[in-house]
């Protein structure tokens, strides 16, 4: 992490203080909820304690949607700097990690009405022209196309930021493994570059003119796509290949990609954490190392029916899926069963829509070609309808997505060793004899690692922070595999993330709910006992206690105790609460604190026993095999009791 700190300045001293910041807006504002927008701000200075302090850092700002600003504006805004939230539960969206891959470590919650426009940045003229052109492209076909078709086409042309796909359609596309098509990515850049290159190749034998126009098209498209990371990576490599064409030099692909990746990591080391980059690298390497070789082996079967293009699409999709599935399972805990089949039809359709959509922009802007614009829109509607029908057809199949329980990093490495050795043995006959010995050994090693690292055999408890609410999720160990949610609030929004976690871990879909404020309902199972003022979770020798109120003194017999939300009426801890101090104490201080509760927190922090505050740690996970236990929050293990 020290290496990362060189590139991401530490502003922890400014956290939770209302300060004035000055900086330049570097991204187009995006809608955030009903009343806010979010955008990235490159900070230039801060004003606090009556002094101006120069800083150079990037933050994400959450500001009012009613204030007018745009990319390239230099603004002054006041607000409170916060740390992004970690994942509520393992495997769910982690805002902190996601922003960290973008070089952002802090969120600035801006005060409403505090934004002041100061100036326009040096490249604001360029931003304005690009923004104008992007908006024209988004709206140019609105007169002739249905909303669904228009949203799909804009997604294929410029990515998800330019598209307003319905949530249900977005879910369908995602579950079928087609998200890369409707997000600005390397797919779009490569199709565009190939289309422009071969179009100009029709008019000249030289590679110079096609290469020059392809480079210009790639650079323009990158700016229209708001220089997204995936587009930039593909653009850099494609431009290098095209520059090689200009000088009649062929770039060696594998060394070229390796050099580009090395430069990405050297100049911005947080790229190593970018999931999109990891998936892109694995997919690209699989296509480079295996699909071309497999295509050569199978080419003779497709020559007679002239279906080489189908062979290439199928094999590229097949090997890309093989290499990215372990990473998808590792990060997202699911397998898109129909991903391979869906891409066979969707990829060619998306390529046609992309080329036709960009060509249509030229028709719309040239007065004498507007009749071609109408004809082109009819073709776009036909191809986009076909794409949507294909998506709807596949979505009717009952088994589209399988959720897989968590796999750890060592299991991931083992899986990749197995995949690589299997593919290499397929192409190199001399290794097939060794492979017959390798396969049973691998199965044995993987089975042992699964038994050793399988979390499902353990009791798991999650103390979840939520404003003014109590929430503890208990996952019982095998063979019970039942979830119990102990909460003071059971509304839909409150438990949505918990249900997502349960689904991703293949647990029974509905947890057993226990309302802390409902005295008539008692928890009844062998692990959890319900008393008037506390709930005790016991697994062999491990004991976890949830205190409901402070009516009785806390004995401290449990390994871990969680205290309820602190209130003004609660007693002073140092006078009346503890009989025996616990080994580990978790405090739910997630609300506005009274003066007395602040005294209690200060006193707790001064004690020798370990105390964890949910407002500081985020969700705390306790994992126990019944003999020993571990307490984790974020990526840190803060206790390991042997």
Backbone torsions as a table, in degrees:
resi	resn	phi	psi	omega
1	UNK	NA	-24.5	178.7
2	UNK	-61.2	-36.8	178.5
3	UNK	-62.9	-39.1	-179.7
4	UNK	-66.4	-33.2	-176.4
5	UNK	-65.4	-21.4	176.4
6	UNK	-63.1	-32.4	-174.0
7	UNK	-100.2	-20.9	-179.9
8	UNK	-119.7	105.3	-177.1
9	UNK	-60.7	149.9	-179.9
10	UNK	-91.9	114.8	179.1
11	UNK	-114.0	24.4	-176.0
12	UNK	-59.1	-29.2	-178.8
13	UNK	-67.7	-16.2	-179.3
14	UNK	-98.0	-2.2	-176.4
15	UNK	-62.2	143.0	173.1
16	UNK	61.7	25.7	175.5
17	UNK	-121.5	141.8	177.3
18	UNK	-82.5	113.2	-173.2
19	UNK	-136.2	154.3	175.8
20	UNK	-92.1	131.9	-179.4
21	UNK	-121.7	147.0	176.3
22	UNK	-125.2	132.2	179.8
23	UNK	-170.0	-179.3	-178.7
24	UNK	-111.2	131.3	177.7
25	UNK	-72.3	126.0	-173.4
26	UNK	-114.1	-2.9	176.7
27	UNK	-134.1	157.8	175.3
28	UNK	-67.9	133.8	178.5
29	UNK	-60.0	137.4	178.1
30	UNK	-116.2	144.8	177.8
31	UNK	-63.8	136.0	-179.9
32	UNK	-135.0	99.8	-175.3
33	UNK	72.7	-160.3	-175.9
34	UNK	-86.1	-25.0	-170.4
35	UNK	-125.3	3.3	-173.4
36	UNK	-130.1	162.5	167.9
37	UNK	-130.1	160.4	176.7
38	UNK	-129.0	147.8	-180.0
39	UNK	-157.3	161.4	178.3
40	UNK	-92.2	140.4	-177.9
41	UNK	-127.7	122.1	172.9
42	UNK	-84.9	107.7	-175.9
43	UNK	-71.9	140.2	176.0
44	UNK	-111.8	-35.2	-179.2
45	UNK	-160.5	164.1	173.1
46	UNK	-129.3	155.7	177.9
47	UNK	-123.9	110.2	174.9
48	UNK	-153.4	154.3	-174.7
49	UNK	55.4	33.5	177.0
50	UNK	66.1	16.0	178.4
51	UNK	-125.2	151.2	174.4
52	UNK	-96.1	125.1	-178.8
53	UNK	-116.5	125.1	179.4
54	UNK	-80.2	129.3	176.2
55	UNK	-138.2	160.9	177.1
56	UNK	-135.6	96.4	-177.5
57	UNK	-151.6	161.6	179.3
58	UNK	-113.9	131.1	177.5
59	UNK	-129.8	159.7	171.3
60	UNK	-100.2	128.7	-177.2
61	UNK	-103.3	134.7	170.4
62	UNK	-110.2	109.8	-174.8
63	UNK	-127.5	176.0	-178.3
64	UNK	-68.5	138.2	178.3
65	UNK	-74.1	-12.4	-177.3
66	UNK	-89.6	-7.7	175.4
67	UNK	-89.6	140.8	-174.4
68	UNK	-94.9	123.4	175.6
69	UNK	-158.3	162.2	-179.8
70	UNK	-150.7	168.3	179.8
71	UNK	-58.5	133.5	-179.5
72	UNK	99.4	-11.8	178.2
73	UNK	-73.8	138.3	168.8
74	UNK	-98.1	119.9	-170.9
75	UNK	-130.2	161.4	170.4
76	UNK	-115.1	133.2	-178.2
77	UNK	-146.6	142.0	176.6
78	UNK	-107.2	150.4	-179.6
79	UNK	174.1	-171.3	-176.8
80	UNK	-114.4	129.6	179.5
81	UNK	-83.6	130.3	-178.9
82	UNK	-127.3	159.0	171.4
83	UNK	-87.7	139.2	177.3
84	UNK	-62.4	158.3	-178.4
85	UNK	-83.2	141.7	171.3
86	UNK	-77.9	172.2	179.2
87	UNK	-60.0	136.4	179.2
88	UNK	-61.9	-39.0	177.1
89	UNK	-141.1	155.0	-177.9
90	UNK	-55.9	133.7	177.7
91	UNK	91.3	-11.4	176.9
92	UNK	-88.5	173.9	-176.4
93	UNK	-59.9	129.7	-179.4
94	UNK	-112.4	100.7	-177.2
95	UNK	-62.2	-38.2	-177.6
96	UNK	-63.6	-47.2	-179.8
97	UNK	-67.5	-40.1	-178.7
98	UNK	-61.7	-48.2	-179.7
99	UNK	-67.8	-32.9	179.4
100	UNK	-61.8	-36.3	177.6
101	UNK	-67.2	-17.7	176.9
102	UNK	-95.5	6.3	-179.1
103	UNK	80.0	19.5	-177.4
104	UNK	-115.6	128.0	-178.4
105	UNK	-115.3	-8.6	-174.2
106	UNK	-138.0	153.4	173.4
107	UNK	-116.4	133.1	177.4
108	UNK	-104.7	112.8	176.8
109	UNK	-88.9	103.3	-171.9
110	UNK	-78.2	143.9	174.5
111	UNK	-72.1	136.9	178.9
112	UNK	-63.5	130.6	178.9
113	UNK	82.8	4.7	-176.7
114	UNK	-91.5	-11.1	-174.6
115	UNK	-73.3	130.0	179.0
116	UNK	-125.7	124.4	177.0
117	UNK	-75.1	131.1	-179.4
118	UNK	-110.1	-43.7	-173.7
119	UNK	-169.1	177.3	171.7
120	UNK	-108.5	143.3	-179.6
121	UNK	-68.6	169.3	-176.6
122	UNK	-62.1	-32.6	-177.7
123	UNK	-104.9	19.9	-177.5
124	UNK	-64.6	-32.5	177.9
125	UNK	-60.4	-42.2	177.7
126	UNK	-63.7	-45.0	178.3
127	UNK	-58.3	-43.4	-177.9
128	UNK	-62.2	-44.5	-178.8
129	UNK	-65.3	-42.0	-179.9
130	UNK	-66.3	-42.2	179.0
131	UNK	-62.4	-40.6	178.4
132	UNK	-63.1	-45.8	-179.1
133	UNK	-65.8	-40.5	178.9
134	UNK	-61.5	-43.7	-179.7
135	UNK	-64.8	-36.5	177.6
136	UNK	-63.4	-44.3	-179.7
137	UNK	-63.4	-39.3	-178.9
138	UNK	-65.3	-37.9	-173.0
139	UNK	-100.7	-6.7	-171.3
140	UNK	-63.0	-30.3	-176.8
141	UNK	-103.2	5.5	-174.6
142	UNK	-61.2	-29.2	-177.3
143	UNK	-70.6	-27.2	-171.2
144	UNK	-110.4	-12.9	-173.2
145	UNK	-115.3	148.7	175.9
146	UNK	-70.6	153.1	-175.2
147	UNK	-53.9	-44.1	-179.9
148	UNK	-62.5	-44.1	179.7
149	UNK	-65.3	-42.4	-179.5
150	UNK	-62.6	-43.6	-180.0
151	UNK	-63.2	-41.5	178.9
152	UNK	-64.2	-46.6	-178.4
153	UNK	-63.4	-42.7	178.6
154	UNK	-64.6	-35.6	176.6
155	UNK	-64.3	-41.8	178.6
156	UNK	-68.7	-36.9	-177.7
157	UNK	-73.3	-49.1	-168.6
158	UNK	-126.7	0.0	177.3
159	UNK	98.5	177.4	-172.4
160	UNK	-65.1	-28.7	-179.3
161	UNK	-65.9	-28.1	-178.8
162	UNK	-92.8	-0.6	-172.7
163	UNK	-114.4	146.2	175.9
164	UNK	-119.3	58.4	178.1
165	UNK	-65.0	139.4	174.7
166	UNK	-61.1	149.3	-177.0
167	UNK	-59.6	-39.3	-178.8
168	UNK	-67.2	-37.8	177.9
169	UNK	-69.1	-38.0	178.1
170	UNK	-62.3	-41.0	178.6
171	UNK	-65.2	-39.6	178.5
172	UNK	-62.2	-47.4	-179.0
173	UNK	-62.3	-40.8	-179.5
174	UNK	-67.2	-43.7	-177.1
175	UNK	-68.3	-19.9	179.4
176	UNK	-96.5	5.5	176.9
177	UNK	74.3	32.1	-177.3
178	UNK	-114.5	13.5	-176.8
179	UNK	-61.6	-30.7	-178.3
180	UNK	-65.1	-20.0	-178.5
181	UNK	-79.4	-38.4	-177.0
182	UNK	-97.2	13.3	172.7
183	UNK	-121.5	138.0	178.3
184	UNK	-59.1	118.1	-174.0
185	UNK	-150.0	-175.9	177.9
186	UNK	-61.3	-27.6	177.2
187	UNK	-58.0	-49.0	-178.8
188	UNK	-62.3	-43.6	-176.7
189	UNK	-65.1	-43.8	-177.8
190	UNK	-66.7	-40.0	177.8
191	UNK	-64.3	-43.9	-179.9
192	UNK	-62.3	-48.8	-178.1
193	UNK	-61.7	-43.5	179.7
194	UNK	-65.1	-41.3	-179.4
195	UNK	-63.3	-46.4	179.9
196	UNK	-65.4	-42.5	-177.7
197	UNK	-61.1	-49.4	-176.3
198	UNK	-75.2	-23.8	174.6
199	UNK	-64.9	-48.3	179.8
200	UNK	-74.4	-21.4	177.7
201	UNK	-67.4	-20.3	177.6
202	UNK	-67.8	-23.6	-173.8
203	UNK	-105.2	-6.8	-179.1
204	UNK	-153.6	149.9	176.5
205	UNK	-85.8	-20.9	-179.5
206	UNK	-72.0	149.8	177.1
207	UNK	-89.9	-7.2	-173.1
208	UNK	-66.9	-55.6	-176.8
209	UNK	-61.8	-48.4	177.0
210	UNK	-59.2	-38.4	-178.8
211	UNK	-67.8	-42.8	-179.3
212	UNK	-62.4	-48.6	-178.9
213	UNK	-67.5	-32.9	177.2
214	UNK	-67.4	-41.2	177.3
215	UNK	-61.4	-46.1	179.5
216	UNK	-62.0	-41.2	179.9
217	UNK	-64.8	-40.9	179.7
218	UNK	-65.0	-43.2	179.4
219	UNK	-64.9	-42.3	178.6
220	UNK	-64.7	-43.7	-179.2
221	UNK	-64.1	-39.0	178.8
222	UNK	-59.7	-40.9	178.7
223	UNK	-69.4	-38.2	178.0
224	UNK	-65.5	-32.7	178.8
225	UNK	-84.8	14.0	175.8
226	UNK	62.6	30.9	176.4
227	UNK	50.2	46.4	176.9
228	UNK	-63.4	152.4	-173.3
229	UNK	-58.9	-43.4	-177.5
230	UNK	-66.5	-37.9	177.5
231	UNK	-66.9	-42.9	-179.5
232	UNK	-60.7	-42.3	-179.7
233	UNK	-61.5	-47.3	-179.7
234	UNK	-66.5	-39.3	-177.7
235	UNK	-63.1	-42.0	-179.6
236	UNK	-59.3	-47.7	-177.5
237	UNK	-68.0	-43.9	-178.4
238	UNK	-64.0	-40.2	178.3
239	UNK	-63.2	-40.2	177.6
240	UNK	-62.4	-41.5	178.0
241	UNK	-63.0	-42.6	-178.9
242	UNK	-69.0	-36.2	175.4
243	UNK	-63.6	-37.8	174.5
244	UNK	-59.4	-37.4	176.2
245	UNK	-62.1	-38.4	-178.7
246	UNK	-60.8	-35.7	-178.4
247	UNK	-103.2	14.4	178.0
248	UNK	56.7	40.6	177.5
249	UNK	-118.9	133.1	179.3
250	UNK	-93.5	122.0	179.3
251	UNK	-76.7	129.4	174.1
252	UNK	-75.3	120.4	-166.4
253	UNK	-64.7	-51.4	-174.9
254	UNK	-63.1	-48.9	175.4
255	UNK	-62.2	-36.6	-179.8
256	UNK	-63.4	-46.6	178.3
257	UNK	-63.5	-41.7	179.7
258	UNK	-60.4	-42.1	179.3
259	UNK	-65.0	-43.5	179.9
260	UNK	-61.8	-45.2	179.4
261	UNK	-62.4	-41.2	178.6
262	UNK	-60.7	-42.7	178.9
263	UNK	-65.1	-40.2	176.8
264	UNK	-57.8	-44.7	-176.6
265	UNK	-72.6	-35.9	-178.8
266	UNK	-68.1	-46.7	-175.5
267	UNK	-83.1	-20.5	176.9
268	UNK	-148.2	83.5	-171.6
269	UNK	-61.7	-20.6	179.3
270	UNK	-67.2	-11.7	176.2
271	UNK	-59.3	-25.4	-179.1
272	UNK	-63.6	-21.3	-179.9
273	UNK	-93.9	-3.8	-176.0
274	UNK	-74.1	112.5	-178.2
275	UNK	-62.7	-39.4	179.2
276	UNK	-59.5	-41.2	178.6
277	UNK	-66.4	-42.4	179.2
278	UNK	-60.7	-43.9	179.1
279	UNK	-65.6	-41.0	179.9
280	UNK	-62.6	-43.1	-178.8
281	UNK	-63.3	-46.0	-178.4
282	UNK	-64.4	-42.3	179.7
283	UNK	-65.4	-43.3	-178.2
284	UNK	-65.1	-44.4	-179.6
285	UNK	-63.9	-37.3	179.2
286	UNK	-64.8	-41.3	178.6
287	UNK	-66.4	-42.9	-177.2
288	UNK	-67.7	-44.2	-172.1
289	UNK	-85.6	-30.1	-170.0
290	UNK	-121.9	-40.3	-172.2
291	UNK	-67.7	-37.5	179.9
292	UNK	-66.1	-40.4	178.5
293	UNK	-66.5	-42.4	178.1
294	UNK	-64.9	-37.4	179.1
295	UNK	-62.9	-38.6	178.3
296	UNK	-66.0	-36.0	179.4
297	UNK	-70.0	-34.3	-176.4
298	UNK	-94.3	-5.7	-172.7
299	UNK	-57.7	-37.9	-176.2
300	UNK	-63.3	-26.3	-179.3
301	UNK	-78.6	-18.0	-176.2
302	UNK	-105.2	-11.3	-176.7
303	UNK	-62.9	-39.5	-173.8
304	UNK	-67.5	-33.6	-177.8
305	UNK	-102.0	7.3	175.9
306	UNK	56.5	46.0	-178.7
307	UNK	-120.2	35.7	-179.9
308	UNK	-59.8	-37.7	-178.2
309	UNK	-62.4	-37.3	178.3
310	UNK	-67.3	-39.0	176.7
311	UNK	-60.0	-44.6	-177.5
312	UNK	-65.2	-46.7	-179.5
313	UNK	-61.9	-44.7	-178.6
314	UNK	-62.2	-47.9	-176.1
315	UNK	-69.7	-38.9	177.4
316	UNK	-62.7	-44.4	178.2
317	UNK	-64.6	-40.9	-178.3
318	UNK	-61.4	-52.4	-175.9
319	UNK	-72.0	-32.8	175.4
320	UNK	-63.2	-43.9	178.8
321	UNK	-62.9	-42.5	-179.1
322	UNK	-58.7	-40.5	-174.7
323	UNK	-83.3	-26.3	-177.1
324	UNK	-94.7	-19.1	-177.6
325	UNK	-57.3	-45.2	178.4
326	UNK	-58.9	-39.9	178.1
327	UNK	-66.4	-40.2	178.8
328	UNK	-62.5	-42.2	177.7
329	UNK	-64.0	-41.3	-178.6
330	UNK	-62.2	-42.7	-175.9
331	UNK	-92.7	-39.6	-170.5
332	UNK	-115.2	-7.4	172.8
333	UNK	61.1	36.3	175.8
334	UNK	-149.2	159.8	174.1
335	UNK	-123.9	126.8	177.7
336	UNK	-86.9	99.1	-171.8
337	UNK	-60.8	-37.9	-174.7
338	UNK	-94.8	11.7	-176.8
339	UNK	-59.0	-42.0	-178.4
340	UNK	-66.6	-47.7	-178.7
341	UNK	-65.7	-42.8	-176.5
342	UNK	-63.0	-36.8	-177.3
343	UNK	-71.8	-26.6	-178.3
344	UNK	-59.1	-40.0	179.2
345	UNK	-92.3	-40.0	-172.8
346	UNK	-68.3	-37.7	-177.5
347	UNK	-63.3	-50.2	176.9
348	UNK	-61.4	-39.5	178.7
349	UNK	-62.6	-44.4	-179.8
350	UNK	-64.4	-37.3	178.3
351	UNK	-62.7	-43.4	178.6
352	UNK	-65.1	-43.5	180.0
353	UNK	-62.4	-40.8	-179.8
354	UNK	-62.7	-51.3	-178.9
355	UNK	-64.6	-44.7	-179.0
356	UNK	-66.0	-39.0	-179.6
357	UNK	-65.8	-41.9	178.6
358	UNK	-70.2	-36.6	176.1
359	UNK	-64.8	-36.6	-178.8
360	UNK	-64.0	-29.1	177.2
361	UNK	-61.9	-41.3	178.1
362	UNK	-63.2	-43.6	179.1
363	UNK	-60.1	-38.4	-176.3
364	UNK	-72.0	-31.6	-175.6
365	UNK	-87.8	-18.6	179.6
366	UNK	-97.1	117.4	-173.2
367	UNK	-53.5	-42.0	-174.6
368	UNK	-78.2	-6.2	-178.3
369	UNK	-110.1	11.4	-174.5
370	UNK	-67.4	-26.6	175.5
371	UNK	-63.8	-32.7	176.1
372	UNK	-70.0	-28.1	177.0
373	UNK	-61.9	-42.6	179.2
374	UNK	-64.3	-45.7	179.2
375	UNK	-63.5	-40.6	179.3
376	UNK	-64.6	-37.7	178.2
377	UNK	-64.3	-37.1	176.7
378	UNK	-62.8	-40.6	178.0
379	UNK	-67.5	-41.1	178.2
380	UNK	-61.2	-40.8	179.4
381	UNK	-64.4	-39.6	179.3
382	UNK	-63.2	-48.8	-178.5
383	UNK	-68.2	-39.5	179.3
384	UNK	-69.6	-35.5	174.3
385	UNK	-61.1	-42.4	178.4
386	UNK	-62.0	-42.5	177.8
387	UNK	-59.9	-48.1	-178.0
388	UNK	-65.4	-38.9	178.1
389	UNK	-64.8	-38.5	177.7
390	UNK	-63.0	-43.6	178.4
391	UNK	-63.2	-47.3	-178.9
392	UNK	-64.6	-36.4	179.1
393	UNK	-64.3	-48.6	-178.6
394	UNK	-67.9	-32.1	-176.6
395	UNK	-67.8	-18.6	179.1
396	UNK	-72.1	-19.7	179.5
397	UNK	-67.4	137.5	-173.8
398	UNK	-68.0	-32.1	-174.8
399	UNK	-108.6	92.2	-179.4
400	UNK	-108.5	-31.8	-172.1
401	UNK	-138.3	130.3	175.5
402	UNK	-115.8	127.8	177.6
403	UNK	-89.7	132.1	-176.4
404	UNK	-114.3	133.9	175.9
405	UNK	-59.3	163.2	-177.6
406	UNK	-54.8	138.6	167.3
407	UNK	-116.1	143.2	-178.9
408	UNK	-86.4	176.0	-173.9
409	UNK	-64.1	-37.1	-178.5
410	UNK	-68.4	-37.9	175.8
411	UNK	-64.9	-37.0	177.7
412	UNK	-61.4	-44.9	178.2
413	UNK	-62.2	-41.5	178.5
414	UNK	-61.5	-41.3	-179.8
415	UNK	-63.2	-42.0	-179.9
416	UNK	-68.7	-35.5	174.9
417	UNK	-60.8	-43.6	179.7
418	UNK	-63.9	-45.6	-178.7
419	UNK	-62.3	-48.2	-177.7
420	UNK	-63.1	-44.8	-179.3
421	UNK	-65.4	-37.9	178.9
422	UNK	-64.3	-45.4	-178.8
423	UNK	-67.3	-41.2	179.3
424	UNK	-64.6	-41.0	178.7
425	UNK	-64.5	-31.1	178.8
426	UNK	-65.3	-36.0	-176.3
427	UNK	-92.2	-23.9	-177.8
428	UNK	-114.8	105.3	-173.0
429	UNK	-63.0	-29.2	-178.3
430	UNK	-63.1	-24.0	-177.2
431	UNK	-88.8	-6.9	-173.7
432	UNK	-66.4	-33.1	176.9
433	UNK	-66.5	-42.7	177.9
434	UNK	-63.8	-36.4	-177.5
435	UNK	-61.8	-35.3	-180.0
436	UNK	-64.4	-29.6	175.6
437	UNK	-81.6	-38.5	-176.6
438	UNK	-64.3	-38.6	-172.8
439	UNK	-59.8	-52.7	179.3
440	UNK	-64.7	-33.6	177.2
441	UNK	-63.6	-44.1	179.5
442	UNK	-62.1	-45.7	-179.4
443	UNK	-57.9	-41.5	179.5
444	UNK	-65.0	-47.0	-179.7
445	UNK	-62.9	-43.1	-179.0
446	UNK	-65.2	-41.4	179.4
447	UNK	-63.0	-42.1	178.5
448	UNK	-63.9	-43.1	179.9
449	UNK	-65.5	-36.2	179.5
450	UNK	-66.1	-41.4	178.9
451	UNK	-65.4	-40.3	-176.9
452	UNK	-71.2	-38.1	-172.0
453	UNK	-106.7	1.4	-178.2
454	UNK	-65.8	119.9	-178.3
455	UNK	-77.6	-18.4	-174.8
456	UNK	-67.7	-18.0	179.8
457	UNK	-81.3	-6.9	-177.6
458	UNK	-104.1	157.5	168.8
459	UNK	-77.8	132.0	179.2
460	UNK	-123.8	131.5	179.6
461	UNK	-128.1	131.3	179.4
462	UNK	-120.8	117.2	173.7
463	UNK	-92.5	110.7	-167.9
464	UNK	-105.0	126.7	178.3
465	UNK	-79.2	134.1	173.3
466	UNK	-153.6	138.6	-174.1
467	UNK	-55.4	119.2	173.0
468	UNK	62.4	23.5	-178.8
469	UNK	-133.3	154.3	172.2
470	UNK	-102.5	136.7	179.7
471	UNK	-155.9	116.8	176.0
472	UNK	-132.7	125.0	178.0
473	UNK	-105.8	126.4	179.7
474	UNK	-114.7	122.5	176.0
475	UNK	-107.5	114.0	-178.1
476	UNK	-73.9	151.2	-176.5
477	UNK	-75.5	168.9	172.7
478	UNK	-59.8	145.0	5.4
479	UNK	-91.6	8.4	-173.6
480	UNK	-75.8	-47.9	176.0
481	UNK	46.0	50.8	179.1
482	UNK	-116.8	147.2	179.0
483	UNK	-112.7	139.2	178.1
484	UNK	-125.7	125.7	178.9
485	UNK	-107.5	113.6	178.4
486	UNK	-98.6	114.2	-169.0
487	UNK	-149.1	163.6	172.2
488	UNK	-108.2	5.9	-178.3
489	UNK	-152.4	123.4	-174.8
490	UNK	-119.2	25.0	179.5
491	UNK	-71.2	163.2	-171.1
492	UNK	-59.5	-46.9	-177.8
493	UNK	-64.3	-33.3	-176.4
494	UNK	-67.1	-33.7	-174.3
495	UNK	-107.7	5.1	-177.4
496	UNK	-60.0	-47.8	-178.6
497	UNK	-64.7	-36.4	179.8
498	UNK	-66.4	-40.8	177.5
499	UNK	-64.7	-36.4	177.6
500	UNK	-64.2	-42.6	178.4
501	UNK	-62.7	-43.3	-180.0
502	UNK	-62.3	-42.2	179.9
503	UNK	-64.5	-42.8	-178.1
504	UNK	-67.6	-21.3	-179.8
505	UNK	-102.1	14.6	175.6
506	UNK	54.7	37.2	175.2
507	UNK	-91.4	163.4	174.1
508	UNK	-51.2	133.3	-166.0
509	UNK	-60.7	-28.5	-176.3
510	UNK	-115.1	119.1	177.7
511	UNK	-72.9	161.7	170.8
512	UNK	-80.8	126.0	-177.0
513	UNK	-96.6	141.6	172.2
514	UNK	-132.5	120.0	-180.0
515	UNK	-91.5	119.8	-177.3
516	UNK	-63.2	-22.8	-177.2
517	UNK	-95.5	-1.5	-177.2
518	UNK	-106.4	101.1	-173.0
519	UNK	-73.6	-19.7	-176.0
520	UNK	-73.1	-23.1	-176.7
521	UNK	-100.2	127.6	179.1
522	UNK	-117.5	141.9	175.9
523	UNK	-74.8	134.4	-179.5
524	UNK	-131.5	96.0	167.8
525	UNK	-157.7	173.1	-172.3
526	UNK	-71.1	-17.2	-174.7
527	UNK	-98.2	-28.9	-170.8
528	UNK	-120.2	125.8	178.1
529	UNK	-116.9	136.7	-173.8
530	UNK	-109.8	124.7	177.3
531	UNK	-121.9	174.7	-175.2
532	UNK	-61.1	-41.3	-174.3
533	UNK	-116.8	5.7	-179.2
534	UNK	-161.0	160.3	173.3
535	UNK	-121.2	131.6	-178.3
536	UNK	-115.0	125.5	174.8
537	UNK	-105.5	121.9	-175.9
538	UNK	-127.6	128.8	175.6
539	UNK	-134.4	104.2	-174.6
540	UNK	56.6	-115.0	-177.4
541	UNK	-90.6	-11.2	-175.9
542	UNK	-86.7	136.9	-179.7
543	UNK	-131.7	129.0	175.8
544	UNK	-122.8	134.1	-175.0
545	UNK	-124.2	132.1	174.4
546	UNK	-107.4	116.2	179.0
547	UNK	-83.6	127.6	-179.9
548	UNK	-84.4	-37.0	-176.9
549	UNK	-155.4	179.0	-177.8
550	UNK	-107.8	28.1	-179.5
551	UNK	-69.6	-29.2	177.4
552	UNK	-120.6	155.9	179.6
553	UNK	-72.6	150.2	-178.1
554	UNK	-87.2	124.7	-174.3
555	UNK	-84.6	-29.8	178.7
556	UNK	81.9	19.0	-179.7
557	UNK	-74.2	-24.0	-177.0
558	UNK	-77.1	158.2	174.8
559	UNK	-68.0	-40.7	-179.9
560	UNK	-135.1	134.4	178.1
561	UNK	-124.2	135.0	172.9
562	UNK	-109.8	128.1	177.6
563	UNK	-89.9	149.9	178.6
564	UNK	-74.3	174.3	179.9
565	UNK	-55.4	133.8	-178.7
566	UNK	-74.6	135.2	-179.0
567	UNK	-127.0	165.4	-179.1
568	UNK	-63.8	-31.5	-176.6
569	UNK	-81.1	-7.5	-176.9
570	UNK	-69.0	150.2	179.7
571	UNK	-71.7	166.3	175.0
572	UNK	-76.2	128.2	-174.4
573	UNK	-62.2	-42.0	-173.9
574	UNK	-72.0	-8.5	179.4
575	UNK	-103.6	-41.5	-162.8
576	UNK	-136.8	-2.0	-168.7
577	UNK	-93.3	-50.6	-169.0
578	UNK	-97.3	130.9	169.6
579	UNK	-91.7	-51.6	173.7
580	UNK	-123.9	130.7	-177.7
581	UNK	-72.7	135.9	-178.6
582	UNK	-75.6	163.8	177.7
583	UNK	-73.7	-43.2	178.6
584	UNK	-134.3	132.4	-177.7
585	UNK	-126.3	128.1	175.6
586	UNK	-110.0	127.6	-176.2
587	UNK	-113.9	123.3	176.6
588	UNK	-87.9	88.3	-178.3
589	UNK	-103.3	29.3	-171.6
590	UNK	-85.4	66.6	174.9
591	UNK	-167.4	175.2	174.0
592	UNK	-65.5	129.2	-172.9
593	UNK	-93.8	141.0	173.5
594	UNK	-78.7	170.9	179.8
595	UNK	-62.1	-39.6	-179.0
596	UNK	-67.1	-42.2	-178.7
597	UNK	-66.4	-32.0	175.9
598	UNK	-65.1	-39.8	175.4
599	UNK	-61.5	-42.1	179.6
600	UNK	-61.4	-42.1	-179.7
601	UNK	-65.9	-44.3	178.3
602	UNK	-60.0	-39.5	179.9
603	UNK	-67.3	-43.3	179.4
604	UNK	-60.6	-39.6	-178.8
605	UNK	-67.7	-21.2	-178.6
606	UNK	-87.3	-6.9	-176.7
607	UNK	-85.1	164.2	-176.9
608	UNK	-80.6	-28.8	-179.1
609	UNK	-71.8	154.3	-175.2
610	UNK	-74.7	126.3	179.0
611	UNK	-126.5	131.4	-179.3
612	UNK	-120.9	129.7	-178.9
613	UNK	-105.5	123.1	-173.9
614	UNK	-61.5	-29.1	179.0
615	UNK	-67.9	-22.1	-179.5
616	UNK	-98.2	-35.8	-173.3
617	UNK	-92.8	-23.7	-166.7
618	UNK	75.9	-161.5	-178.4
619	UNK	-58.8	133.4	175.8
620	UNK	-106.7	128.5	179.4
621	UNK	-108.4	130.4	176.9
622	UNK	-117.0	122.8	-178.7
623	UNK	-119.7	128.1	-177.9
624	UNK	-139.5	139.6	173.3
625	UNK	-95.8	8.9	-179.9
626	UNK	97.9	-19.8	179.2
627	UNK	-108.3	-49.1	178.2
628	UNK	-125.8	167.9	-177.7
629	UNK	-145.9	159.2	176.9
630	UNK	-129.1	141.7	175.5
631	UNK	-115.1	124.2	-178.3
632	UNK	-126.3	145.0	165.1
633	UNK	-141.0	138.0	-173.4
634	UNK	59.9	-128.4	178.2
635	UNK	-101.6	8.5	-173.7
636	UNK	-102.2	139.9	169.4
637	UNK	-100.0	114.6	-173.1
638	UNK	-100.4	-6.9	178.7
639	UNK	-159.1	141.4	175.8
640	UNK	-140.8	97.2	-176.1
641	UNK	-88.4	120.9	-179.0
642	UNK	-90.7	NA	NA
